[in-house]
Structure formats: C-alpha cells, structure tokens
Amino acid sequence: MLRLEGRPVPVVGRARMYVCGITPYDTTHLGHAATFVWGDVAARVLRHAGVDVEVCRNVTDVDDVLDAAAARAGSRFDSFAAVQQFRFDRDMAALGVRRPTHEPRAHNFVPQVEALAAALLDAGAAYERGGTVWFRGAEVTSWSGLDATTARALAREFGEDLEDGRDHWADVAVWRAAGPGAGTTEPAWPSPWGDGRPGWHAECAAMALTTFGPALDLHVGGADLRYPHHAYEAAMAQAVTGCDRSPGPGCTSVSCRWAGRRWPSRPATSCSWATSSSGTHRRCCGCC
C-alpha cells in the first residue's frame, strides 16, 4: 500500500490522481520537475501494485502572469502558452515522465467554471458583485491551520488585492469581471454576470470535478501552492459537491451530493479530505 508520511493511501481497483500542472508563461524549472517526477513515480508504484491509475495534469493557460508574459512577447495568450507547453512536454519526455491520461487546458473549461460559479451561488457559498462572483473563504484560512496575518501575506504574495470590494478579505474570485484590457491584452468570455474570465482556483476545481467527479484519491502539487491555491480549490469543490472537510490529520468519509448541477456522468459517492505537511497533498477518498 502506498503511504504518505507514514499514513496509508487506500485504493481499491483504480486510483484518480490530479496533478496541479503548469502555468505556461516561462521555461519549466527544477521545482516544477520535482513535482511532476514525484507524481509520475507515485503513479508507477501504484501500477506496480496492480492499481489502474488515471492521471489528470492540468494546464493553467488563463492567468495574469501568462497574459503579462504574452504581452511582453507581442503574442496572443493562447499562442504564447502553446509554445511554452511544447517546451514543457519536451522537458517531461527527457525526464521520462509519462504523458497523463487527461490534460485539460483552462481555456477549454470556461463553461465548466461558469457552472461551478452558478452552483456555488445556488449553495450560498458565493455572491456576485459588479460582474465578479466571489467565493466565501473566511473558513478556508482556519481550516488550513494558518493565522490571519500569514494567510493575508500569502494571498498578497500571489497577487490578491484584498481591498477591492469583496465582503471578506479571504473571499476569492470564482469568476472575475473583465478589466479594461479585456479583448486586447487579456482574454474574456461572456457569462451570466457579464464578460469576464475564470478565477485561478476555480479553474483547477472545475477541471478536477469535470474529469473525476466529486472525489480524488491523490492530489499532487508544489508545497508553495498549498495555500491559497490548493486550499481554495478543495474548498470550492467540497462546497459544490456537499463534501465536508476533515480538519484533522485523518480521513472521515462523508456523503457527497451534486447540488443540482450537471457534471460528467460520475455517481455521487463517499469521500473525504486530508492534507500532508510535505509538498504533496492528498484528497484521501475511500471511493473507487
């Protein structure tokens, strides 16, 4: 049985692994490589143990840093991302990392982010203001085990403007209203709340839900993204499926529901959440 920090990761029949992938705005560095090599090794160990592994490794090709890099290069965001993605794939091949089973790209999942935003609004876990849909994140900080000062500093480090009209400083955008550069230096799509674009954390939540349904067995990502990215990604997915978070180190199975939204045809099932203090994070689910 695969163990993380001494704790078993139970899998029966098959394992669903979500690997938090790159934002293709620059050359991949060794920190990226360590994450993806680790994930590939974990998948190989599970396969060696007779487990059928599905790996989903996303590409975050809708993001502020990508837009800025593309603008500096005089290129469209999607063309610039495609070039960087080619270089990344070449690096992964050189390292012997297997291609993932699924490789969703954020710009292809805008409708799914809209569905996620609508479901969160229906559930009372989000609110709309000025064309932006905000996820209520006050509980995410305490659940992550961080004090407010540390959480604020990390949020600002990742570019959050905490004084921009949201109800609580810990709220984050599921759907962001288009800015003055929409259609020129940054992409925008129509939505029920006006033109805009997906929020960073919502992109991964929507891609994971669309690919695997309401539960994962293993979530892989860099330690530097544990908060805010992975914490909010999990919180959004759990809010829309009805899964309760497990604040302790262990896993507690709870029942999931769909909150009335149509995601891919996966059955609702039991799942739970746990985190590792290392650079890998696991959504530890007893359903396969």
N, C-alpha and C positions, 0 to 999 in steps of 0.2 A: 504494500500500500504506500502511495506517495504521502510523504509527511512534510509539512512546512513548520519550521521552528518547533519540531517535536510533536506537532498536532497532526492527526491523520486527515487526509482529504478523501472522504469516501466517495467512490464512484461505482455505479452498477451498470454494466453494459456499454455505456458511452459517456464521454466527458465533453462538456462545452466550455471552451476556453476563449475568453475575449482578451485580446492583446491591444492595449491602448497604443495606437500607431503614431506615425509622424505627422507633423505639420510641415508640408514640403516647401519650406521657404529658403533652405540653405543646405549645405552639404551635411550628411549624417556624421556624427562624431562618435567617439568610443562609448560615451554614456548611453547613447541610443543602442549601439551594438550590443552592449552588455544586457540590456533589457530583452532584446529580440533573440539573442543567443540563449539566454536563460529560458525564455518561453519555449523555444524550439527543443531544448534539452528536456524540459518538463513533458512536452508532448511525446517525445521519443520514449521516455521512461514509461509513460502510461501505455503507449502502443506495445512496448516490450512486455508489459504486464498483461497484454491481451485486451486492452480497452480501446474501443473505437473512439478516436478523438476528432472533433470538429474544431478548427481554429479559425476565429474571425479576427483579422487585424485591420483596423480601420485606417483611413487616410483623412485627416482633417484639412480639407482643401478650401474651407471657408473660414478665414481668420484674419484679424487685423494685421498681424505680423507678416502674413503672406501677402496681403494687399499692399503693405508698405514696401516689401521687397520687390514685388512685381512692378510697382510704380517707379521705383528707382531704376529698374532694368528697362523701363519703357515697354512693358509687356502686359497682356491681359492676365488676370489672376489664374485662369484655368490653364492657359498655355505655359505660364511660368511653373505652375505646380506639376504639369506633366513632365517637364524636363527634369525637375528635381526628383520626381517619382522614379523616372528611368534610372537616375544615378543611384538612388536608394536600392532599387531592385538589383542593380549590378553589384552593389556592395554586399547585399544579403546573399547573393549567389556565391560571391567569392568567399564568404564566411561559412558556406554550407547550410544556411538556414533554409528550410523547406518553404515553398510557397504556401500561404494559408488556404484553407478551404474556402473562406469567404474574405473578400477585400472591399468592403463598402467605402465609397467616397462621399463625403458630406454633401457635396453639391447635388448628388443624386437623391438625397434623402430629405429635401426640403418639405415635401408633403407630409412625411412622417413626423418631422419636427412640429409642423402645424397641428397634426393630430395629437401629438403629445401635449402641446400648449393648450389645446381645447379640452383635453381630458383633465389636465391639472386645474384649469379654470372650473370645470364641472365639479371637481372634487373639493373645491375650496382651497386648494393648495397653491393657487396663483391668483393674480389680479392683473388687470390691464390698465395702463395709464399712458396716454399720449401715443398710442400705437405700439408700446412695448408691453410684453407680457412678462411679469415678474414672478419668480418662484419664491414662496415664503421660506426663507432659510434660517430663521432665528434658532431653530432647534439643531441645525446641522453642526454648528460650532461646538455646542456642548456634547453632542453625540460623538464628535471627532476627538474629544478629550483635550481641546485647546481652550486657553483663556482668551478673552475678547481682544486683548492687546496683540497677542501673537496672531490670531486669526485675521485681524484688521491689517497687520503688517504683511501677511502672506497674500491677502486679497489685493492690496495695493501693488505688491511686487509683480502680480500677474495682470496689472493694468486696470483694475477696477476703480472707478470713480465713485466713492462711497457717499458722495453728497450730491447726487444727480436726480433727486426727487423720488427715490424709492421709499417705501414705508419704513423699512428697517435696513440698516447698513449691510446686514448679512443676506438680504434678498439678491438674487441674481437673475439675469435675463434668460428666459426661455426663447423668446422671440424679440429681437431688437428692432425698433423703428429705424427706418432708413435715415441716414445723415445727409449732409449737404453734398457729399461725394458720391452718392448712390448713382449707379449707371455710368460713372466715369472712372473714378479711382477705386471704387468698391462695388461689389455685386449687390443686387437687391431683387427680391421676388414679391409678387402680390400675395396678400394674405387677408383673412377676415378683419384684421386690425390695421390694414394699410400696408404699403410697401415696407419691406424690411428684410431681415436675414436671421438665420438661426443663431442662438447663443451657443457658446463653446461647449458647456457641459451638456446642454440639451442634445447636441449633435451625437455625442457618444451614447447617451441614454437611448435616443431614438434608433440608432444603428444597432445597438445590442438587443433592444426589445424586438426590433423587426427581424433580426437574424435568428435569435434563440428563444424568443418568447419571454416569459416572466422570470426566468431563473438561469443562472450560470453555475458552473462547478469551480471555475478558476478564473480569476481576473488578474492580469499581468500588467504592470506599469511601473514607471520610474518613481522612486521614493520622493522626488521633488514635486510630484503631482498629486501626492496623497491628499493634500488639502491645498487649494479648494477643489481641484478638478474631479478626482475620483470620489470624494465625499459627496459632492453635489450630483454627480452622475448617478450614484447609487440612490441618493435621496429622492431624485425625480422619478426614477424607475420604480422605487418602492411606493411612492405616493400614488402613482397612476395604476399600479397593479394591486395595491392593498396589502403588500407585504409589510410587516412590522420589522423595524431594525432591532438587532440584538446588540445592546450596548456593552455587554460583557465580552470576555475573550472566547467564549464558547459559541456554539450554534444552537438556536432554538427554532425548530420547524414551526411555521405558521401557515395558514391557508392563504392563497392568492386569489384575487378576483381581477376582472378586466376593467372595471369602472366604466363599462358600457362602450368601450372603444374597440374598433376592429383592427387588430394587429394580425400578423400572419397566423395561419391555422395551426396554432400550438395549443394544447389543452392547458387550462389553469391547473396548477399543481402546487405542492408544498415547497417552500423554500425558506432560506434564512440567510443572514449576513454575518460575516466576521471579517476582521482585518488583521493583517500581520504587521508587526512593527518594523519589518525589513522593507526592502524595496519592492516587494510583491504583495498584492492584495488579493484576497480570495473571497468571492461570493460563494459561500460554502453551502451547497444545496443538496438535499437528500433526495432529489427527484431526477430521474433519468429517462 
